[in-house]
Amino acid sequence: MFSNAFRSTVQLRAGACSFSTTRLLLAGRPKIYTKTGDKGTSALFTGERRPKNDVVFDALGTNDELSSSIGLAREFCLDQGEEVKGIVGQLEQIQCLLQDVGSNIATPRDSATAPRLARTEFDADGQHVEDLETWIDAMDQELPPLTSFILPSGGKAAAALHVARSVSRRTERMVVPLAQEQRVDRSVAIYLNRLSDYLFTCGRFAAMKAGRQEVVYKKPRAPRVKKTAAVPEE
């Protein structure tokens, strides 16, 4: 396959392009679809195949959703401007780390070989959690004290960060049982727990920098029921 693709490239550079040459070029490029999951199973990093509704794939899928929601929030932060520039870089770093989280989840700690376990170990020294805590503390110093429950609000970037925070909580709920069964590194669950705190603080920080008021929870009043005059019995 490689030699055919190489030969076709040379022909293209020489101006000898044809339909068959183009097909050869495409043949040397891996396809997006593999059809290996058409029967309802998918492979872990160890090569083991499991049903797609396995708890491991629930955790992997939710982790992927978390990264996607952070990506959307990051785009809104880019639109907001320089005042949240620091958040943008942090969010990108977090998305990269979530790829590593996925590798850890996809490598069952109770059955994988030692080399694969070492290759997919996550935050063994707790440095990534410390980074989140440092970022949280830095933002919290600028934020007004939190005295009431707040609703997801404060502009598009802030609201999107709150969405990501709720997905982080859901990802953690998926991972905790796996960590308790020692199928996922406990450090993954700890990181996701701290990540939700970070995203909550980010949401507040983005709202403040946008000059937007956060919506405070107010207990709705029960509707007043009009009293009707009693009808005397006949």
C-alpha positions as CSV (number, residue, x, y, z in Angstrom):
1,M,0.0,0.0,0.0
2,F,2.8,2.4,0.9
3,S,4.7,1.8,-2.3
4,N,1.5,2.4,-4.4
5,A,0.8,5.6,-2.6
6,F,4.4,6.8,-3.0
7,R,4.4,5.9,-6.7
8,S,1.1,7.8,-7.2
9,T,2.5,10.8,-5.5
10,V,5.5,10.9,-7.8
11,Q,3.1,10.6,-10.8
12,L,1.1,13.5,-9.5
13,R,4.1,15.7,-9.2
14,A,5.1,14.8,-12.8
15,G,1.6,15.9,-13.9
16,A,0.4,12.3,-14.7
17,C,-2.8,12.6,-12.7
18,S,-5.6,10.2,-13.4
19,F,-8.7,8.8,-11.7
20,S,-6.9,5.6,-11.0
21,T,-4.0,7.5,-9.5
22,T,-6.3,9.4,-7.2
23,R,-7.9,6.1,-6.0
24,L,-4.5,4.7,-5.2
25,L,-3.7,7.8,-3.1
26,L,-7.0,7.4,-1.2
27,A,-6.2,3.7,-0.7
28,G,-3.1,4.6,1.2
29,R,-5.1,6.8,3.7
30,P,-6.8,5.1,6.6
31,K,-10.6,5.5,6.6
32,I,-12.5,7.1,9.5
33,Y,-14.9,4.2,9.7
34,T,-13.7,0.7,10.5
35,K,-17.0,-1.2,10.7
36,T,-15.6,-3.2,13.6
37,G,-18.3,-1.9,15.9
38,D,-21.2,-2.8,13.7
39,K,-22.1,-5.8,15.9
40,G,-22.4,-3.7,19.0
41,T,-19.0,-4.2,20.6
42,S,-15.9,-2.0,20.9
43,A,-12.3,-2.5,21.9
44,L,-10.5,-1.3,25.0
45,F,-6.8,-0.2,24.9
46,T,-5.9,-3.8,25.9
47,G,-7.5,-5.2,22.8
48,E,-10.4,-6.7,24.7
49,R,-13.8,-6.3,23.1
50,R,-16.8,-5.5,25.2
51,P,-20.5,-4.6,24.5
52,K,-20.9,-0.8,23.8
53,N,-23.2,-0.5,26.8
54,D,-20.5,-1.7,29.2
55,V,-19.9,0.7,32.1
56,V,-16.4,1.4,30.9
57,F,-17.8,2.8,27.6
58,D,-20.4,4.8,29.6
59,A,-17.5,6.4,31.4
60,L,-15.4,6.9,28.2
61,G,-18.4,8.5,26.4
62,T,-19.2,10.9,29.2
63,N,-15.5,11.8,29.5
64,D,-15.6,12.6,25.7
65,E,-18.8,14.7,26.3
66,L,-16.9,16.6,29.0
67,S,-14.1,17.5,26.7
68,S,-16.5,18.6,24.0
69,S,-18.4,20.8,26.5
70,I,-15.2,22.3,27.7
71,G,-14.2,23.0,24.0
72,L,-17.5,24.9,23.5
73,A,-16.9,26.9,26.7
74,R,-13.4,27.6,25.5
75,E,-14.7,29.1,22.2
76,F,-17.0,31.4,24.1
77,C,-14.1,32.5,26.3
78,L,-12.1,33.3,23.2
79,D,-15.1,35.4,22.0
80,Q,-15.2,37.2,25.3
81,G,-11.7,38.7,25.0
82,E,-8.5,39.3,26.7
83,E,-9.9,39.4,30.2
84,V,-10.3,35.6,30.3
85,K,-7.3,34.8,28.1
86,G,-5.7,32.8,31.0
87,I,-8.7,30.5,31.2
88,V,-8.5,29.7,27.5
89,G,-5.0,28.2,27.9
90,Q,-6.0,26.3,31.0
91,L,-9.0,24.8,29.3
92,E,-7.0,23.6,26.4
93,Q,-4.5,21.9,28.8
94,I,-7.4,20.2,30.6
95,Q,-8.8,18.9,27.3
96,C,-5.4,17.3,26.6
97,L,-5.4,15.7,30.1
98,L,-8.9,14.3,29.5
99,Q,-7.4,12.4,26.6
100,D,-5.1,10.8,29.2
101,V,-8.1,10.2,31.5
102,G,-9.7,8.3,28.6
103,S,-6.6,6.2,28.1
104,N,-6.7,5.3,31.8
105,I,-10.4,4.3,31.7
106,A,-9.8,2.2,28.6
107,T,-7.1,0.2,30.3
108,P,-8.6,-1.8,33.1
109,R,-6.2,-1.6,36.0
110,D,-7.2,-5.1,37.2
111,S,-6.4,-6.9,34.0
112,A,-4.0,-4.9,31.8
113,T,-0.3,-5.8,31.4
114,A,2.3,-3.9,33.5
115,P,3.7,-2.0,30.4
116,R,0.2,-0.8,29.5
117,L,-0.6,0.2,33.1
118,A,2.6,2.2,33.3
119,R,1.9,3.9,29.9
120,T,-1.6,5.0,30.9
121,E,-1.0,5.9,34.6
122,F,-2.7,9.2,35.4
123,D,-1.5,11.9,37.8
124,A,0.4,9.6,40.1
125,D,2.0,12.5,42.0
126,G,-1.1,14.7,42.1
127,Q,0.5,17.5,40.2
128,H,-2.5,18.0,37.9
129,V,-4.9,18.3,40.9
130,E,-2.5,20.8,42.4
131,D,-2.6,22.9,39.2
132,L,-6.4,23.0,39.4
133,E,-6.3,24.1,43.0
134,T,-3.7,26.8,42.2
135,W,-5.9,28.2,39.4
136,I,-9.0,28.0,41.6
137,D,-7.3,30.0,44.4
138,A,-6.0,32.6,42.0
139,M,-9.5,33.3,40.6
140,D,-11.2,33.1,44.0
141,Q,-9.0,36.0,45.3
142,E,-10.6,38.3,42.7
143,L,-14.2,37.0,43.2
144,P,-16.7,38.4,45.6
145,P,-17.6,36.0,48.4
146,L,-20.3,33.5,47.6
147,T,-23.2,34.1,49.9
148,S,-26.1,32.6,48.0
149,F,-26.8,29.7,45.6
150,I,-26.3,30.9,42.0
151,L,-27.9,29.7,38.9
152,P,-25.9,29.0,35.7
153,S,-25.8,32.5,34.2
154,G,-23.5,35.4,33.6
155,G,-23.1,35.4,29.9
156,K,-22.4,32.7,27.2
157,A,-18.9,31.8,28.4
158,A,-20.0,31.6,32.1
159,A,-23.1,29.6,31.3
160,A,-21.2,27.2,29.1
161,L,-18.6,26.7,31.8
162,H,-21.4,25.8,34.2
163,V,-22.7,23.2,31.7
164,A,-19.2,21.7,31.5
165,R,-19.1,21.7,35.3
166,S,-22.3,19.6,35.5
167,V,-20.9,17.2,32.9
168,S,-17.7,16.9,35.0
169,R,-19.9,15.8,37.9
170,R,-21.6,13.2,35.8
171,T,-18.3,11.9,34.5
172,E,-17.1,11.6,38.1
173,R,-20.2,9.6,39.0
174,M,-19.4,7.2,36.2
175,V,-15.8,6.8,37.2
176,V,-16.1,6.5,41.0
177,P,-17.6,2.9,40.9
178,L,-14.7,1.8,38.6
179,A,-12.2,3.4,40.9
180,Q,-13.7,1.7,43.9
181,E,-13.4,-1.6,42.1
182,Q,-9.7,-0.7,41.2
183,R,-10.5,-0.8,37.5
184,V,-9.5,2.9,37.1
185,D,-6.8,4.8,39.0
186,R,-8.3,6.6,42.0
187,S,-6.4,9.7,40.9
188,V,-8.8,10.0,37.9
189,A,-11.8,10.3,40.2
190,I,-10.0,12.9,42.4
191,Y,-9.0,14.9,39.3
192,L,-12.6,15.0,38.0
193,N,-13.9,16.0,41.4
194,R,-11.5,19.0,41.5
195,L,-12.2,19.8,37.9
196,S,-15.8,20.5,38.6
197,D,-14.8,22.9,41.4
198,Y,-12.5,24.6,38.9
199,L,-15.2,24.9,36.2
200,F,-17.6,26.3,38.8
201,T,-15.1,29.0,39.8
202,C,-14.3,29.6,36.1
203,G,-18.0,30.3,35.4
204,R,-18.1,32.9,38.2
205,F,-14.8,34.4,37.0
206,A,-16.0,34.7,33.4
207,A,-19.2,36.4,34.6
208,M,-17.3,38.9,36.7
209,K,-14.9,39.7,33.8
210,A,-17.8,40.2,31.4
211,G,-19.5,42.6,33.9
212,R,-22.5,40.3,34.1
213,Q,-24.6,39.7,37.2
214,E,-25.0,36.1,38.3
215,V,-28.6,35.1,38.8
216,V,-29.2,34.3,42.5
217,Y,-31.5,31.5,43.6
218,K,-34.8,32.8,45.0
219,K,-37.3,30.5,46.4
220,P,-40.4,30.8,44.3
221,R,-43.5,31.9,46.2
222,A,-46.4,29.5,46.2
223,P,-49.4,30.8,44.2
224,R,-52.0,32.4,46.4
225,V,-55.3,30.6,46.4
226,K,-58.4,32.8,46.5
227,K,-60.8,32.0,49.2
228,T,-64.3,31.4,48.1
229,A,-67.4,32.1,50.2
230,A,-68.9,29.0,51.6
231,V,-72.2,28.1,50.1
232,P,-74.8,27.3,52.8
233,E,-76.4,23.9,52.6
234,E,-80.1,23.8,51.9
